[in-house]
């Protein structure tokens, strides 16, 4: 189905007792994540993949210059998109499922992983979050998590990175591992069930597997 210009793909079982996992993605139908996830857990799965995200706009909490000369800038549209997600897209998914999920999880890779964590500070809709190779290098985001309070204490939060992601000449991107570790420790100190997992490879290696691993851990209730 299509809602607010986004294509939405729903996988798995319709069961009010299992969490609804929402994934924001740049493109594609997310079937590779669902396939990987089925091979990692015997838990029931209900997955809603929200595709065609305006990546550098809708996943960025505030403005940031391009990372490289020919890249696009980040234009800080996360708040506007989050309103659409909470008030339009998720209600449409619930209508399709024909029930109110007991819990809703937000998951994402890269900038969508950053957005997943950011959303916890802006809404109480989500009970858990997955940030797979999340863009915690984003300027001032580490400081934002230190100075602001979560809307509600999530049940579980998953962080991951590739072990080569911080090994870059780009001084901003090189902060990703330290910043992720800082935010992970901040969540641990709040008493949240949290894990920070390192994976082999750079940012672009096994994206669907890394995301599925995080969701599988969240579902291990």
Residue pairs with C-beta under 8 A, 6 or more apart in sequence:
1 7
1 8
1 92
1 96
2 8
3 88
3 89
3 92
4 84
4 88
4 89
5 52
6 50
6 51
6 52
6 53
6 89
7 29
7 50
7 51
7 52
8 48
8 49
8 50
8 51
8 89
8 92
8 93
8 96
9 29
9 30
9 31
9 48
9 49
9 51
10 46
10 47
10 48
10 49
10 93
10 96
10 97
11 30
11 31
11 34
11 45
11 46
11 47
11 48
11 49
12 34
12 44
12 45
12 46
12 47
13 44
13 45
13 46
14 46
14 97
14 98
14 99
15 44
15 46
16 99
16 100
16 101
16 102
17 102
18 43
18 44
18 45
18 46
18 101
18 102
18 219
19 46
19 101
19 102
19 103
19 104
19 105
19 127
19 128
19 218
19 219
19 221
20 46
20 48
20 93
20 97
20 101
20 103
20 104
20 105
21 45
21 46
21 47
21 48
21 104
21 105
21 107
21 130
21 215
21 218
21 219
22 48
22 50
22 85
22 90
22 93
22 104
22 105
22 106
22 107
23 30
23 33
23 47
23 48
23 49
23 50
23 107
23 108
23 112
23 211
24 50
24 53
24 58
24 59
24 85
24 106
24 108
24 112
24 115
24 116
25 49
25 50
25 51
25 53
25 108
25 109
25 112
26 51
26 52
26 53
26 55
26 112
27 51
27 52
28 49
28 51
29 49
29 51
30 47
30 49
30 51
32 208
33 47
33 49
33 208
33 211
33 212
33 215
34 45
34 47
34 49
36 208
36 209
36 211
36 212
37 45
37 47
37 212
37 215
37 216
38 45
40 212
40 213
40 216
41 216
41 219
41 220
43 216
43 219
43 220
43 221
45 219
46 97
46 101
47 215
48 93
50 85
50 89
53 59
53 81
53 112
54 77
54 81
55 111
56 72
56 73
56 74
56 75
56 111
57 74
57 75
57 76
57 77
57 81
58 77
58 78
58 80
58 81
58 115
59 78
59 81
59 108
59 111
59 112
59 114
59 115
60 74
60 75
60 76
60 77
60 78
60 111
60 114
60 115
60 138
61 76
61 78
61 79
61 114
61 115
61 118
61 138
61 141
61 144
62 74
62 76
62 78
62 140
63 73
63 74
63 75
63 76
64 73
64 74
64 76
64 138
64 139
65 73
65 74
66 72
66 73
66 74
67 170
67 172
67 173
74 138
78 115
78 118
79 122
81 115
82 115
82 119
82 122
82 123
85 119
86 123
86 125
90 104
90 125
94 100
94 101
103 127
103 128
103 155
104 125
104 126
104 127
105 126
105 127
105 128
105 129
105 130
105 215
105 218
106 115
106 116
106 119
106 120
106 126
106 128
106 129
106 130
107 113
107 116
107 129
107 130
107 132
107 211
107 214
107 215
107 218
108 114
108 115
108 116
108 130
108 131
108 132
108 134
108 211
109 132
109 133
109 134
109 207
109 210
109 211
110 132
110 133
110 134
110 135
110 203
110 207
111 135
111 138
113 130
113 131
113 132
113 133
113 134
113 135
114 131
114 134
114 135
114 136
114 138
114 141
116 126
116 129
116 130
116 131
116 134
117 129
117 131
117 134
117 136
117 145
117 157
117 183
118 141
118 144
119 125
119 126
119 129
120 126
120 129
120 150
120 151
120 154
120 157
121 144
121 145
121 148
121 149
121 150
121 151
122 151
123 151
124 151
124 152
126 154
127 154
127 155
128 154
128 155
128 156
128 157
128 158
128 218
129 154
129 156
129 157
129 158
130 157
130 158
130 211
130 214
130 215
130 217
130 218
131 157
131 158
131 159
131 160
131 180
131 214
132 158
132 160
132 207
132 210
132 211
132 213
132 214
133 160
133 161
133 162
133 165
133 199
133 203
133 207
133 210
134 159
134 160
134 161
134 180
135 176
136 142
136 175
136 176
136 179
136 180
136 183
137 172
137 173
137 174
137 175
137 176
137 179
139 172
141 179
142 175
142 179
142 182
142 183
145 182
145 183
145 186
146 182
146 186
150 190
153 190
153 191
153 192
154 192
155 192
155 193
156 192
156 193
156 194
156 217
156 218
157 187
157 192
157 193
157 194
158 194
158 195
158 197
158 214
158 215
158 217
158 218
159 180
159 183
159 184
159 194
159 195
159 196
159 197
160 196
160 197
160 198
160 199
160 210
160 213
160 214
161 176
161 177
161 180
161 196
161 197
161 198
161 199
162 198
162 199
162 200
162 201
162 202
162 203
162 205
162 210
163 198
163 199
163 200
163 201
164 200
164 201
164 202
165 173
165 176
165 177
165 202
165 203
166 173
166 174
166 175
166 176
166 177
166 178
167 174
168 174
180 196
181 196
184 194
184 196
187 194
188 194
195 217
197 213
197 214
197 217
199 205
199 206
199 210
199 213
